[in-house]
Structure formats: C-alpha cells, structure tokens
Amino acid sequence: MYRYDDFDAAFVRQRVDEFRAQVKRRVDGVITEDEFKPLRLQNGLYLQLHAYMLRVAIPYGTLTSRQMRQLAHIAETYDRGFGHFTTRQNIQFNWIDLPRVADALSDLADVEMHAIQTSGNCIRNVTADHFAGAVAGEVQDPRIIAELLRQWSMGHPEYAFLPRKFKIAVTGSDNDRAVVAFHDIGLKLRADDEGTIGVKIYIGGGLGRSPRVGRVIREFLPLGDLLPYIDQILHVYNRHGRRDNKYKARIKILVDEMGIDAFRDEVESHFAKARHHTPPVPTDLMAAITSAFAPPDFAVAPPIPSVFDHDFNAGFDHWIATNTHPHRDDRHVIVSVSLKSHGAVPGDATADQMRALADLAESFGYDELRVSHEQNIILPHIPKAHLPAVYDGLQKTGLATANIGLISDIIACPGMDYCGLATARSIPIAQEIAQRFDNLKTEHDIGPLKIKISGCINACGHHHVGHIGILGLDRAGVENYQITLGGDGTEAASLGERLGPGFPADQLFSAIESIIDVYLTGRHHPKEDFLAYVRRVGLTPFKTRLYPPLKKTSSPKALEDMGCA
C-alpha cells in the first residue's frame, strides 16, 4: 500500500497543529460553535446528538496491522472502546471529547492516517473495490487510480468549497463492488481493443432525497487524460452547481437541469483546451504509486493440505461457504469478516476485535486489511492452508459469523441513536431483523439477500439499492418505515421500488417475514435468489400479501372497526 513521503507527513502534522490551536480557541470561548463549525468540518469532526464524532479517512479502505492497532488504541483512549466502520470505507468514533481531539489526530498521524476531507463540501475519501488487487479478472488494481486522485484532490484550493460534498469511486472489475453508478463520479477501468487501459466515466449518481443512477459521460478515456478530464467535470460543477439550496446542490441535480448531453459538451470543450497545457503526471510519481500496490509474493504460501483439521466442523464449513471468495492465486482466498454477528450493531468493532484482526492479518495475511462499503472487514490474501487458524482466531473474538451476503448482513446508518438528522431508528431495526432470522435458522435457505436501512431521507444506509430497502421516517411523532424492493448497487445498477404505505416498528418485522415467505414459496428453485425473483415477478405478489384489498361495505360500524372512519 502507499506510504507517506516527507511532504505527506509534514502536511498532516501541520494540520494537526493548526487544529489544536483552533480547538483551544473554541474551548476557551474565543470563538463560538458557529464560528468553529467550518474549521472542525475540515478536520472530520461532527457534532452529533450526544457528543462530537470524529470520522477518520481510510483511503480506498486499505489498512496495515499497525494502523488497525492504532485505531484500537484510539477507541480505548479517546472513545468508549469501539469504532464504527462506515459505508465510505472510513471509521467513526462517536464519543470524542473536544479537548482531546487533537491528541487523537496526532496519534493517527503517527501511523500515516488523518481525518482531513472526511466532511465538508470537498472531494471526500476516494473509495474502491474492497477486493482490489486480490480478485481475478481485474484490468488493473483500482487503488492506483484512487491514490492518484487522493494526492491530486487533497487540499486542492479550487475544490475545497464546492456547492456540496463530492464522492468518487473506482473499480477495476466487471463485477462492481464499489457502487460506482451511485457516486458523483464513478470510474470503471477497462481496456480497449488494442489493450490500452482507460476508464468508463459515470457522473451524477447518488442516493439521498433525489436518487439517481449515474449517467455515462465517457465510454472510454485513456488514463493519461484522467486528471484533466475530472478537473473539467469539477470545474463545470463548481461554476454552475447550485448554492442557493443545499438539497439541489449535488452534481446529479445539475446534470438533470443541464441534461447529460449539454453537460458533456461543456466538459469536452474545456477539456479539449486544458489537455494541451496540463502537464502529465510525472513518470516517477506514477511509477512510485504503482509500485506501492505491487502484490505480495504469493509463492511463499504453504502447501494446501488435502484434509483440514476442521473438515467435519459444520460451523467452519458454513463460514468457508459464505465468508470466502476466490482469489487471483489459487493457493489463496479472500476472507470477508462479518461485523454483523446476530444482534450486533452493524459496522461496530471493539478495540479487542480490531487487535485480533490486526494479529490475523500480520500472522496470516501479508499484513493487509480492507474495509468494505458493506461495513465489514476483508482479509484480502489468506493462504488456504491458514484458513483453520484464521477461523479459530475469529471465533475467539466473536467475528466468525457465517453470514456474508445473507439477510443478517445488514447495512444500517446510525439513525436516531447518534445522528441529529435522523427521523427514525436504524440500529435496533437491524438488530431485530438479524435476531429473528437467526432464531428461525432460515437465512442460509433464503440465500443471498441484501437489506439496507436508513434512518432518514439522506439515505446513509443506502436503502435505495437494497434488495430490501427500509427507510425510517417520522409520521406525526411515530416512527414509520417504508419498504422498497429490487434495488441493486452492482454493475446491474437499479433503484428499489416502493411497495406502498409504511409500517410502524411493531408491524415492520412481520412485513419483512411476509416478504420472505412470498419469495420462498414462489421461487422456481433454491438457486433463484431474492433479487432475481423480484425482477421476474415484480411487486404485485408482495403488495397482495402486505396490502390486502378492503372489502366493500356501506356499514359505518365496519369502517370504524377497520380504522377507516
């Protein structure tokens, strides 16, 4: 992975010292909270319902064991012993005391980490496929491009105060695990007929109150032109994006208003001029970034045993089936570690769990970990011979839940437990759903199914792209949950369709169980997964079960009994 050079280290240290002085002025009352707000947001510090929250950047989701151990240290020293891994491949600490924030940032700087540009109207942490560099079939490791974009965008003076926050994602595979179609800019690496590597560029994707599937602005752009082209996309957005209404300030709204063709024409016009006077990325810089992502020496992996000690362990077998994925080298697998044990808070990890993960990565996984946008941890390079030892290590700290991609592997935002914007709870809903289906022992029979839960219209839980999406809203002081079906954040990107009126919390779980029952009784065969079934039959069977038609009657008493009077 990329290591800081002298400039990076000095830049981050300077920001820590600047923010330490700003925090002191706030604590001493020299500046008000309103005056402090833009300063703290530039350093990843939010004010939530109960306390300050620090969001730490994990560029393209890649960590070393040393960095993971430092996150554990920060959780214990400055928080309440745990951290929350997010859908942006970051980590959040939800109980930070303001006078100690600069100390936490200094500890992060010790291991080449920071919280810069994890908030505010700037280019946020660039995300990438969490299987990058490990999965077969990649055109190129997308983290190379993500790191180039990180260096280019960090502290970029023109794009520090955009109309709204701006998010970029990169994938190098046909199987899109980076959700590129739902970012402000999505990049898919590809090769042309001559083998030249370039990118397909999507713009204007996003979720929130105005969800959009990204539109293609360029089918193929050579990599050498990437920075000047993205520069012109951002230039057009910065110039024309709305600043009068934050709900209409994202680039997706500008693309709607201008139309994709007009937007493309303006970008291309500026790009045609800019590319001739934009210096290319220095060869030595590009070589250094590329070499930073050279794969480990997979040849040192021990031989694969013909029989594992755990071959007759049902738990181990289930875990292998659900939590491992084929690797580019057949002596290895990719291991997904679930942070969704049944009844746990999705994405949370204790300091002890973080240290256990660091130990496993250091001992068995070439000292590398990843954070997935699905709020899990990835050990990208695990020799098959070490799988029993990895499984045993995960079991000891409650991290061996065999549910990756199943109904209890739920994405959920913090909701009303932490967030001041939320209008409903998310965490207890996720916990209850996971526990119910664990008690029923049906989730392996149900098969692949992604539930995503948001506690408000801002959609931080990505409910729009859940196979089952749940949106919590306030209805006259009562939490009400809308359900959507058929969303998909992969290469077959689609937005879920709303089923109908929402449900109060005490009726939501029965509604989810009814949805699952419709699927299980209606699927053609066990290999027809939930999303395929929804795409085949549409919403009608689910609506019929959840919203049976009222019988016609002229009796006021009957109407009153049904709650209609």
Buried (B, 14 or more C-beta within 10 A) or exposed (E): BBEBEEEBEEBBBEBBEBBBEBBEEBEEEEBEEEEBBEBBBBBBBBBBBEBBBBBBBBBBBBBBBEBBBBBBBBBBEBBBEBBBBBBBBBBBBBBBEBEBBBBBBBBBBEBBBBBBBBBBBBBBBBBBBBBBBBBEEBBBBBBBBBBBBBBBBBBBEEBBEBBBBBBBBBBBBEEBBBBBBBBBBBBBBBEEEEEEBBBBBBBBBBBBEBBBBBBBBBEEBEBBBBBBBBBBBBBBBBEBBBEEEEEBBBBBBBBBEBEBEEBBEBBEEBBEEBBEEBEEBEEEEBEBBBEBBEEBEBEEBEEEEEEBEBEEBEEBBBBBEBBBBBBBBEBBBBBBBBBBBBEBBBBBBBBBBBBBBBBBBBEBBBBBBBBBBBBBBBBBBBBBBBBBBBBBBBBEBBBBBBBBBBBBBBBBBBBBBBBEBBBBBBBBBBBBBBBBBBEEEBBBEBBBBBBBBBBBBBBBBBBBBBBBBBBBBEBEEEBBBBBBBBBBBBBEBBBBBBBEEBBEBEEBBEBBBEBBEBBBEEBEEEEBBBBBBBBEBEBEBBBEBBEEEEEEEEEEEBEEEEEEE
